[in-house]
Amino acid sequence: MADFTSFLADMDQVAYVRSAELTEGDGRGCRIIDVFNGSGLAFTVAPDRGMNIVECSYRGIPVAFRSPSGHVAPAKFGPEEWLRNWEGGLLTSCGLRHAGPPEEGETLHGRISNASASQVGSCGAWRDGVYELTVSGVLREASMFGENLRLARTIRTAYGENSITVSDEVTNCSGAPDFLLMLYHCNFGWPLVSPSVQVEAEEHEIIPRTPEAAAGLARWREMPEPEVGAPEQVFFHCFPGAVSLVNREIGIRATVEREEGLPYLVQWKSFDPSRYVIGLEPANNRLEGRSAALKKGIARRIEPGETLHFQMKISFSDC
């Protein structure tokens, strides 16, 4: 690409990171950070909701599913009412100690998406000839006589690169070992997700989670028309590769890649009207919950003072 900077007084003309605060509704008072990469990709980070990524568009076309709750402050309902304060969005953080259905002492998908970040920062800067846009923050999941976990997150995109990389460092600040269950709940919606979409991946083993999912296994790649009362379907994908959603009707491909610490991928399909969504969810567990993961010996142990790294990427392109 030819040098274009002589045409600009400031790179904010073409790519920027901008902080704001919501002033209405259940999300009043919540911080948001809008990122526009100047190449077709725009998204919003919510520091007061687990550093989640909420709105997202590519080429001006919305690609993320939004729940009926809209933006919600974490104190509005609390983690025990996860479905009432779930914003949907491109990425919801689940964990750090639990992912899956509620169980004794643990809420649905854990507590971290209700945490507010400190040390929040954003930056647009040239690095090695690339104009990078980054958002960072630190989250805590802690209890006086329990866990003490620290998550440091960096979200990165760049001018000319229509991808979002999420890099997490989780440190056990406690004097006792703990176990991490991490799930990156990536939620895609209309118009990307419609009966025109196809899920693409290399051939691999697929395990349905429920009898309803088993009945739909032959059509795991597809989305039907909306159907009132249709049961959810969840599949486990047992391979290390990338998974893409491809909608040639609108010409967009979205790809989810697991780059570090996330050996599993969960696919969630919901066909119900107004709840029409595909989730592609990198994870370090099988979504059976903390008790089952501990019993089976598959929960990821983290020693006192140890830091574990997790990284995933969502990319968008034309097709």
Helices and strands as residue ranges (DSSP letters): G 5-7, G 11-13, E 16-21, G 25-27, E 31-36, E 41-46, E 52-58, E 61-62, G 79-81, H 82-85, E 91-94, G 112-114, E 118-127, E 130-142, E 148-158, E 161-172, E 178-180, E 183-188, E 197-200, E 205-208, H 211-215, G 217-219, E 233-238, E 243-247, E 252-260, E 264-270, E 277-283, H 290-296, E 300-302, E 307-318
